[in-house]
Structures are given as structure tokens and as C-alpha cells.
Amino acid sequence: MIPVLDWRRFATDPTGFVAALGAAARGPGFFLLTGHDVPEKLRADMFAQADVFFGLPLDRKQDISILKTPHYRGWAHDGLESLDEKSGQKDRKESFNMGLDLPADDPRVIAGEPFRGVNQWPDLPGFRETMLAYYDAALDLGIKLCRAIARDLDQPEDFFDCAFIDPLAALRVLHYPPATGASGEIGAGAHSDYGVITLLMTDGEPGLQVKPRGGDWTDVPQVDGAYIVNIGDCLMRWTNDIYVSTPHRVLPPKRQRRSVAMFIEANPDVVVQALPGTGAPKYPPIRAADYLQSRLDATYNAPVPKDPDQTTPAGGMT
């Protein structure tokens, strides 16, 4: 059972909200979040911009292909990813990906630091502005949620704040075409997310399923305007396996399906290690950037290109 949590309760009954969040994070690893303050109009504008972008001719999307950069930014074409690392089955979806918006003259961009490239933008009126506004709003909500998580884990409420100053957080807008009926077809293969938490907004079209520990694949319920929130592998590691990162997948939809995923990731140099009070560490410490890179490398059938003209996959987020 995936619970529904009202974010407004954190202000009126923080103890009750934190307890409910903690139970969800230790149990199914998923919950629905209502009562948030990401504006309805901004969410609607995101889907409208997504429709325009994915409706562009192929050559215009290829102009900002993710294959042209090693920094996981831009358009990822249908069939590029294989999120199910065991089967290697190719996903049937396309996406637009962006991260922290840095100028070309930022020292980190000039130095070629991993995940510190410039975003690639299509030439569409209002697209960049809408994406950046949504990124900021969703990141703000994610950071606030991490304050509730900190309380549940018996840490100071601001424990995670310093981990999200210039984070690896990434926004991914996804488009799943209607199912063809082909044998073995999958929208997104079974996987768990790599980061701290994921905030997913969908257009209401079904297809997302989760597989709780010891259970079978279960459809995620749809609540209008609610975020689907799940625990990522990095937070599971950070909590020394107290929290659960749950496998999920997307079945091929009957009609086109669109979703917007905000992946809350820490700053690159944050050292992820067992939190105080969680017992003997089950994992060695690791930089957030190194952990993310190790997971992305397994998503694709070829390494990140060093030459932007190469035509091998450059990666992307789940």
C-alpha cells in the first residue's frame, strides 16, 4: 500500500508527518505527496512545453542530442537507455534532460568537471524559462522534504541543507509513445533510482508499477496534482539501509504518457556514509559524484564519449 501524505501537515503536525514519512521510507519506499506549493500553472506549462518539444522534427531534437555532451544534458532518443541492467532490454521512451544551469565561462565548466556542463536548449519560446522555473520549485520542495527526513533519522532538521547548495539534481521530462503490442516491449525497465529522492509528476496516464520487498508488481495510484515520491539508492546507502529504495518500471501505455521527474541529488563532493546512530556501516564512504557516475555507467551499452562527435551514448538519468 502506497500512502498519501499531505505536505501541509509538516507545518501543523510535524511529529505526525515525520512519523508517516518514516514509515513510508522504511516500508514501500514510495509515497504520494499532496498539499505542496509547486503551482498548478507551472506544472501545466511544463507538460505543454514537453508536448511542443517532443513534437519537433527529429533533426531539431538531434541538434541537442545527449550524445553531444558527456554531462548528461539534452535529448535522449527512444531506445537509448536500458534501465533494467539485468536484461539489457532497451527502454521505449525519449527524454529531455537538464541540470544546474551554469554559464559556459563557469570555472567548473571550463575545468571539465563531471556533471558540470552547460544545458542544451531547443530554440522554443518560453521553454528554457519554464524548465528553469520548474527545476527551482521542485528542488526547493525536495530540500524541504529532506528536512523532514532528517528529523525522522534523529538528525538536526537542517542536516542535509548544506548538501544541496550546488547539487547534482537533475530534471528529466519523459515521453512514452503508445504501446505497439510487440513482445517484450517496455516503457522503462525495472530499476531503482540513483539519488536521494525523486519527485515525479505524471499526466495521469497509468503505467508506473513498483515492486515492494516480498511483493508483486503493483500499480502506483494516481492522485491529481500529487507528486509520486520515492527513496533513491544514495539515500538508502546514506541511511545504512534503514530506508528502502524500491524497484519500479513503466509499462508501455495505451496512449502516449508524459511525466516529469526531479531527481534530488547531493553536491558532487558530499561524502555519502552511514549516518550517526545507524549502526556499523554496510558500505564504504563515497563521493556523491562518484556514486552517481558508477550507476549511470551501468545504464548504457557504451561509455561516455570523450569526443563530442562520437555517436556512443553519453548517459542520462533514470
HUTAQUI-V495764 format. One record per backbone hydrogen bond with DSSP energy under -0.5 kcal/mol. NH is the residue of the N-H (numbers start at 1). CO is the residue of the C=O. E is the energy in kcal/mol with one decimal. If there is no record, write none. Layout:
<<NH CO E> <NH CO E>>
This chain:
<<3 1 -0.7> <3 30 -0.5> <5 3 -0.5> <5 32 -3.5> <7 5 -0.7> <7 34 -3.1> <9 6 -1.9> <10 7 -1.6> <11 8 -1.0> <12 8 -1.2> <13 9 -3.7> <17 13 -2.5> <18 14 -2.7> <19 15 -2.0> <20 16 -2.0> <21 17 -2.7> <22 18 -2.8> <23 19 -2.0> <24 20 -1.9> <25 21 -2.7> <26 22 -1.8> <27 23 -1.4> <29 24 -2.8> <31 229 -2.2> <32 3 -2.8> <33 227 -2.8> <34 5 -2.8> <34 32 -0.6> <39 37 -0.7> <43 39 -2.0> <44 40 -2.6> <45 41 -2.7> <46 42 -1.9> <47 43 -1.8> <48 44 -2.2> <49 45 -2.6> <50 46 -2.3> <51 47 -2.3> <52 48 -1.8> <53 49 -2.6> <54 50 -2.9> <55 51 -1.1> <56 53 -1.9> <60 57 -0.8> <61 57 -1.5> <62 58 -2.5> <63 59 -0.9> <64 61 -1.4> <65 62 -1.7> <66 75 -3.1> <68 65 -1.8> <69 66 -1.2> <72 69 -0.6> <74 97 -2.8> <75 64 -2.6> <76 95 -2.6> <77 75 -0.5> <79 91 -1.1> <79 93 -0.6> <80 77 -2.0> <82 299 -1.9> <84 89 -0.5> <85 83 -1.3> <88 84 -2.6> <91 81 -3.2> <92 186 -1.7> <93 91 -0.9> <94 175 -2.1> <95 76 -2.0> <96 173 -2.4> <97 74 -2.0> <98 171 -2.3> <102 100 -0.9> <106 103 -1.8> <109 106 -0.7> <110 106 -2.5> <111 107 -2.1> <112 109 -1.1> <113 108 -2.2> <116 113 -1.9> <124 122 -1.8> <127 124 -1.5> <128 124 -0.5> <130 126 -2.2> <131 127 -2.5> <132 128 -2.6> <133 129 -2.1> <134 130 -2.4> <135 131 -2.7> <136 132 -2.3> <137 133 -2.1> <138 134 -3.0> <139 135 -2.5> <140 136 -2.1> <141 137 -1.9> <142 138 -2.4> <143 139 -2.5> <144 140 -2.0> <145 141 -2.3> <146 142 -1.8> <147 143 -0.8> <147 144 -0.8> <148 144 -1.1> <149 145 -2.1> <150 146 -2.3> <151 147 -1.8> <152 148 -2.1> <153 149 -1.7> <154 151 -1.7> <155 150 -2.8> <159 156 -2.3> <161 158 -0.9> <162 158 -0.6> <163 160 -1.8> <164 161 -1.8> <165 162 -0.6> <168 266 -1.9> <169 265 -0.7> <170 263 -1.7> <171 98 -2.7> <172 261 -2.7> <173 96 -2.7> <174 172 -0.5> <174 259 -3.1> <175 94 -2.6> <176 257 -3.2> <177 175 -0.5> <179 253 -3.2> <185 182 -1.6> <187 250 -1.7> <188 250 -2.0> <191 248 -2.1> <196 264 -2.5> <197 264 -0.9> <198 230 -2.0> <199 262 -2.6> <200 198 -0.6> <200 228 -2.7> <201 260 -2.5> <203 258 -1.6> <209 249 -2.6> <210 218 -2.5> <211 247 -2.3> <215 212 -2.6> <218 210 -3.0> <220 208 -2.3> <221 219 -0.5> <223 221 -0.5> <226 223 -2.4> <227 33 -2.3> <228 200 -2.9> <229 31 -3.2> <229 227 -0.7> <230 198 -1.6> <231 29 -2.2> <232 196 -2.8> <233 193 -3.0> <234 194 -0.9> <234 195 -1.2> <235 195 -1.4> <236 232 -2.1> <237 233 -2.3> <238 234 -2.5> <239 235 -2.4> <240 237 -1.5> <241 236 -3.2> <242 239 -1.0> <244 25 -2.8> <246 244 -0.7> <247 211 -0.5> <248 191 -2.6> <249 209 -2.2> <250 188 -2.3> <251 207 -2.5> <257 176 -2.4> <259 174 -1.6> <260 201 -3.1> <261 172 -3.2> <262 199 -2.6> <263 170 -3.1> <263 261 -0.6> <264 197 -2.8> <264 262 -0.8> <265 263 -0.8> <267 163 -2.2> <268 166 -0.5> <270 267 -1.4> <272 270 -0.7> <272 286 -3.1> <273 271 -0.7> <275 238 -1.9> <278 275 -1.7> <286 272 -1.4> <288 270 -2.3> <289 268 -2.2> <291 287 -2.4> <292 288 -2.5> <293 289 -2.4> <294 290 -2.0> <295 291 -1.6> <296 292 -2.4> <297 293 -2.3> <298 294 -0.6> <298 295 -0.5> <299 296 -1.6> <300 296 -0.7> <308 306 -0.6> <310 307 -2.3>>
